[in-house]
Amino acid sequence: MTISRLEELKLLLNENKIDSETVKNEIFSSKTKSWHNKEWCERKEIFLKTACEQCGNTQDLIVQHMWHPDVYGKFVYNACILFYEKFRKEHPMEDLIQDNDVLIYIESIEKRILSVCPNCGYQVLQIRKNKLPKYRCARCHFECEEPQVVNYPVLIDDRNNYQNDHKPYELSFERTKFYLYEKQSIEAAKIFYRNEIDQMALIAYIDENIRYLNFNGAVTWCKRCAFNFDRNHADLCPKCKKNYKKIGYKICRECSGKTPFTKIIERTFGNCRWNWGVCVAGVEKGPYQYGDTIVNDTCTCTNWEGDSC
């Protein structure tokens, strides 16, 4: 998808001259990658500098994006939040949920018998074999001989006097009513403002992709620097300009005086590995080859520095 086509689709959406489904089908059904278009290649040649902005290499230069657009679902979610708040202002709780709806919902919940802590009401009692009292709550550390047996759910009618200190097995009438209102209003808002949500999400998605295709926030890097950044989450050490370090660290291990990771790996998995008395990493300089039985574990292979491991 080219920038010119994305800008055209955005203009048509703003003027309501095209429906959202048509735009989504065109954007998401296209199998041609943006960087395969002639327009992208021409802008790339203009954007690229003569050397890598991180290491100074002049070979294998590419456009390195430091960020990527969010998926389309993220923009749909943000649009749903805005229209959900608008729907709640236009439709208060009394218009959608009645007291009878709450009672019907509570009746539909499966009835169960629970063993809970007599103090906090949670089902986290631990049975102790060698200590009394027999039961101990893992949450509030209350000790008791027997748990409290309750029938779930227990309805607390707090319509006239709201209470906030309910046990886990108790259902507050007002809290349940608000839960049903939120659930129903979200579903209703998605249906009521479906076209507006799709239009807002698509416009935001197109704007993000136009910024990306215009190389906003991009830099000129070589393939080596780009690979370390994308795959290893590492960038070049600003002190030695030679080694790569994990993003977030100020300097690399070598500049900080610590043992380099490469030498740690070589010492651990290098020339002197043996398992159950058998050599598993024989080398030309060593006394054993792969699979040989080790008769003297003090006679080891030489490592990369010429010293005994």
JOPEJO-V133818 format. One record per run of one state. SS is the DSSP state (@ for helix, = for strand, . for the rest). FROM is the first residue (numbers start at 1). TO is the last residue. Records with the same first field share a line. If there is no record, write none. Layout:
SS = FROM-TO ; FROM-TO
This chain:
. = 1-2 ; 15-19 ; 30-33 ; 37-37 ; 48-60 ; 66-71 ; 91-92 ; 97-98 ; 109-111 ; 117-124 ; 128-134 ; 138-142 ; 145-147 ; 153-153 ; 157-169 ; 193-193 ; 214-217 ; 231-233 ; 237-243 ; 247-252 ; 257-260 ; 270-273 ; 276-277 ; 280-292 ; 294-301 ; 303-307 ; 309-309
@ = 3-14 ; 20-29 ; 34-36 ; 38-47 ; 72-90 ; 93-96 ; 99-108 ; 173-192 ; 194-213 ; 223-230 ; 253-256 ; 261-269
= = 61-65 ; 112-116 ; 125-127 ; 135-137 ; 143-144 ; 148-152 ; 154-156 ; 170-172 ; 218-222 ; 234-236 ; 244-246 ; 274-275 ; 278-279 ; 293-293 ; 302-302 ; 308-308
